[in-house]
Amino acid sequence: MARHHWSWFATIVIGVGQVVWIGLELAYLPDPSSLQAVFGPVGLALTLLPLTPSAREYLRKDSPAGY
């Protein structure tokens, strides 16, 4: 984790938080909203996309494009 820009880890944390939030809404609210069907996959994408090799390479601190 220390090899990457802070935004790499922050994106994963925000994505996990969003997935947990949508899961809690689905568990506790009586009728699901259509927005939950949109924000659930967005949270999943925020969680998984930083783990792709291209994103890891781009946000590595010692790469030319990294920060």
N, CA, C and O of each residue as an XYZ file, in Angstrom:
268
protein
N       0.819     -1.189      0.000
C       0.000      0.000      0.000
C       0.865      1.256      0.000
O       0.493      2.244     -0.633
N       1.987      1.254      0.675
C       2.828      2.445      0.738
C       3.475      2.744     -0.612
O       4.010      3.833     -0.819
N       3.429      1.798     -1.511
C       4.010      2.021     -2.831
C       3.085      2.793     -3.750
O       3.499      3.200     -4.836
N       1.847      3.002     -3.344
C       0.863      3.637     -4.205
C       0.479      5.008     -3.677
O       0.677      5.326     -2.505
N      -0.070      5.800     -4.569
C      -0.602      7.106     -4.210
C      -1.759      6.910     -3.241
O      -2.434      5.881     -3.290
N      -1.998      7.870     -2.368
C      -3.048      7.748     -1.352
C      -4.423      7.543     -1.971
O      -5.289      6.926     -1.352
N      -4.636      8.045     -3.169
C      -5.961      7.932     -3.792
C      -6.280      6.492     -4.182
O      -7.451      6.132     -4.301
N      -5.260      5.667     -4.381
C      -5.482      4.257     -4.704
C      -6.223      3.578     -3.557
O      -7.241      2.922     -3.777
N      -5.722      3.732     -2.346
C      -6.342      3.122     -1.180
C      -7.675      3.787     -0.845
O      -8.620      3.107     -0.446
N      -7.759      5.102     -1.000
C      -8.990      5.827     -0.683
C     -10.136      5.383     -1.585
O     -11.276      5.293     -1.129
N      -9.858      5.106     -2.843
C     -10.903      4.643     -3.764
C     -11.452      3.295     -3.332
O     -12.659      3.063     -3.407
N     -10.585      2.410     -2.885
C     -11.030      1.100     -2.416
C     -11.895      1.254     -1.167
O     -12.933      0.604     -1.047
N     -11.472      2.108     -0.240
C     -12.235      2.314      0.999
C     -13.607      2.908      0.689
O     -14.609      2.473      1.257
N     -13.664      3.885     -0.196
C     -14.947      4.498     -0.552
C     -15.854      3.474     -1.240
O     -17.055      3.436     -0.971
N     -15.296      2.654     -2.116
C     -16.094      1.631     -2.794
C     -16.660      0.607     -1.828
O     -17.832      0.243     -1.927
N     -15.840      0.138     -0.891
C     -16.324     -0.824      0.105
C     -17.406     -0.180      0.970
O     -18.420     -0.808      1.276
N     -17.187      1.070      1.359
C     -18.190      1.767      2.151
C     -19.515      1.903      1.422
O     -20.582      1.756      2.019
N     -19.440      2.182      0.140
C     -20.666      2.328     -0.639
C     -21.387      0.996     -0.781
O     -22.613      0.951     -0.691
N     -20.658     -0.081     -1.000
C     -21.283     -1.400     -1.113
C     -21.941     -1.794      0.217
O     -23.045     -2.337      0.231
N     -21.257     -1.517      1.328
C     -21.839     -1.821      2.642
C     -23.090     -0.987      2.870
O     -24.097     -1.496      3.362
N     -23.032      0.278      2.519
C     -24.193      1.163      2.706
C     -25.403      0.674      1.903
O     -26.515      0.626      2.427
N     -25.192      0.319      0.655
C     -26.290     -0.171     -0.183
C     -26.811     -1.497      0.372
O     -28.017     -1.743      0.360
N     -25.915     -2.344      0.854
C     -26.353     -3.603      1.463
C     -27.218     -3.373      2.683
O     -28.221     -4.061      2.877
N     -26.837     -2.409      3.509
C     -27.654     -2.088      4.683
C     -29.006     -1.497      4.280
O     -30.026     -1.798      4.900
N     -29.015     -0.667      3.253
C     -30.286     -0.129      2.772
C     -31.198     -1.251      2.275
O     -32.397     -1.252      2.554
N     -30.631     -2.193      1.547
C     -31.446     -3.302      1.039
C     -31.968     -4.169      2.177
O     -33.064     -4.724      2.088
N     -31.185     -4.285      3.246
C     -31.600     -5.123      4.371
C     -32.665     -4.452      5.228
O     -33.558     -5.129      5.737
N     -32.590     -3.130      5.398
C     -33.449     -2.468      6.368
C     -34.600     -1.653      5.787
O     -35.580     -1.399      6.487
N     -34.509     -1.247      4.553
C     -35.602     -0.460      3.969
C     -36.631     -1.394      3.341
O     -36.262     -2.388      2.717
N     -37.911     -1.087      3.496
C     -38.955     -2.011      3.028
C     -39.020     -2.155      1.505
O     -39.174     -3.268      1.004
N     -38.905     -1.063      0.770
C     -38.991     -1.165     -0.686
C     -37.725     -0.580     -1.310
O     -37.420      0.597     -1.120
N     -36.992     -1.405     -2.054
C     -35.742     -0.923     -2.648
C     -35.986      0.114     -3.735
O     -36.988      0.068     -4.448
N     -35.057      1.039     -3.844
C     -35.124      2.087     -4.852
C     -34.385      1.636     -6.110
O     -33.503      0.779     -6.051
N     -34.748      2.212     -7.228
C     -34.034      1.885     -8.465
C     -32.616      2.444     -8.449
O     -31.747      1.945     -9.164
N     -32.374      3.470     -7.644
C     -31.019      4.009     -7.539
C     -30.058      3.029     -6.877
O     -28.856      3.073     -7.136
N     -30.572      2.148     -6.030
C     -29.709      1.149     -5.414
C     -29.161      0.184     -6.458
O     -28.058     -0.340     -6.306
N     -29.921     -0.047     -7.502
C     -29.452     -0.903     -8.593
C     -28.341     -0.225     -9.382
O     -27.574     -0.899    -10.071
N     -28.243      1.089     -9.293
C     -27.176      1.826     -9.974
C     -25.967      1.973     -9.068
O     -24.838      1.715     -9.484
N     -26.202      2.391     -7.822
C     -25.100      2.681     -6.917
C     -24.397      1.427     -6.401
O     -23.226      1.499     -6.030
N     -25.069      0.292     -6.367
C     -24.419     -0.954     -5.970
C     -23.291     -1.334     -6.910
O     -22.165     -1.536     -6.455
N     -23.555     -1.439     -8.218
C     -22.465     -1.746     -9.149
C     -21.384     -0.661     -9.219
O     -20.216     -0.966     -9.460
N     -21.769      0.599     -9.009
C     -20.755      1.667     -8.993
C     -19.803      1.458     -7.810
O     -18.591      1.611     -7.955
N     -20.344      1.112     -6.655
C     -19.503      0.823     -5.500
C     -18.618     -0.381     -5.741
O     -17.452     -0.385     -5.345
N     -19.154     -1.398     -6.384
C     -18.354     -2.579     -6.708
C     -17.228     -2.228     -7.684
O     -16.109     -2.723     -7.555
N     -17.536     -1.370     -8.661
C     -16.505     -0.935     -9.609
C     -15.429     -0.110     -8.906
O     -14.244     -0.264     -9.198
N     -15.835      0.768     -7.978
C     -14.852      1.550     -7.219
C     -13.960      0.650     -6.379
O     -12.800      0.981     -6.134
N     -14.482     -0.465     -5.944
C     -13.695     -1.391     -5.144
C     -12.730     -2.191     -6.013
O     -11.587     -2.416     -5.615
N     -13.170     -2.619     -7.184
C     -12.370     -3.545     -7.993
C     -11.447     -2.882     -9.009
O     -10.374     -3.416     -9.292
N     -11.826     -1.748     -9.560
C     -11.000     -1.129    -10.606
C      -9.595     -0.726    -10.137
O      -8.650     -0.873    -10.913
N      -9.413     -0.230     -8.918
C      -8.041      0.084     -8.498
C      -7.144     -1.145     -8.379
O      -5.921     -1.016     -8.325
N      -7.737     -2.325     -8.339
C      -6.946     -3.545     -8.223
C      -6.470     -4.076     -9.570
O      -5.704     -5.038     -9.619
N      -6.911     -3.464    -10.656
C      -6.459     -3.908    -11.971
C      -4.987     -3.551    -12.152
O      -4.519     -2.564    -11.585
N      -4.262     -4.333    -12.927
C      -2.833     -4.056    -13.098
C      -2.537     -2.675    -13.685
O      -1.554     -2.041    -13.299
N      -3.368     -2.206    -14.605
C      -3.088     -0.904    -15.207
C      -3.246      0.230    -14.194
O      -2.447      1.167    -14.191
N      -4.256      0.158    -13.343
C      -4.438      1.193    -12.323
C      -3.340      1.127    -11.276
O      -2.859      2.162    -10.815
N      -2.940     -0.072    -10.899
C      -1.853     -0.216     -9.921
C      -0.545      0.347    -10.482
O       0.220      0.990     -9.763
N      -0.300      0.105    -11.753
C       0.923      0.620    -12.370
C       0.878      2.140    -12.479
O       1.874      2.811    -12.212
N      -0.264      2.680    -12.865
C      -0.394      4.126    -13.042
C      -0.230      4.877    -11.722
O       0.364      5.954    -11.688
N      -0.748      4.315    -10.649
C      -0.708      4.992     -9.363
C       0.462      4.575     -8.473
O       0.520      4.948     -7.301
N       1.390      3.801     -9.030
C       2.589      3.456     -8.273
C       3.462      4.682     -8.137
O       3.587      5.467     -9.077
N       4.066      4.855     -6.973
C       4.814      6.090     -6.710
C       6.063      6.237     -7.565
O       6.454      7.360     -7.885
N       6.694      5.142     -7.941
C       7.938      5.254     -8.693
C       7.756      5.172    -10.202
O       8.743      5.179    -10.937
N       6.508      5.093    -10.684
C       6.284      5.071    -12.119
C       6.316      6.501    -12.670
O       6.081      7.446    -11.917
N       6.597      6.681    -13.953
C       6.637      8.040    -14.520
C       5.300      8.768    -14.415
O       5.264      9.988    -14.252
N       4.194      8.016    -14.508
C       2.878      8.647    -14.421
C       2.386      8.750    -12.988
O       1.444      9.493    -12.712
N       3.009      8.013    -12.065
C       2.559      7.987    -10.674
C       2.837      9.291     -9.962
O       3.549     10.159    -10.468
N       2.271      9.412     -8.797
C       2.370     10.668     -8.054
C       3.343     10.540     -6.922
O       3.559     11.500     -6.183
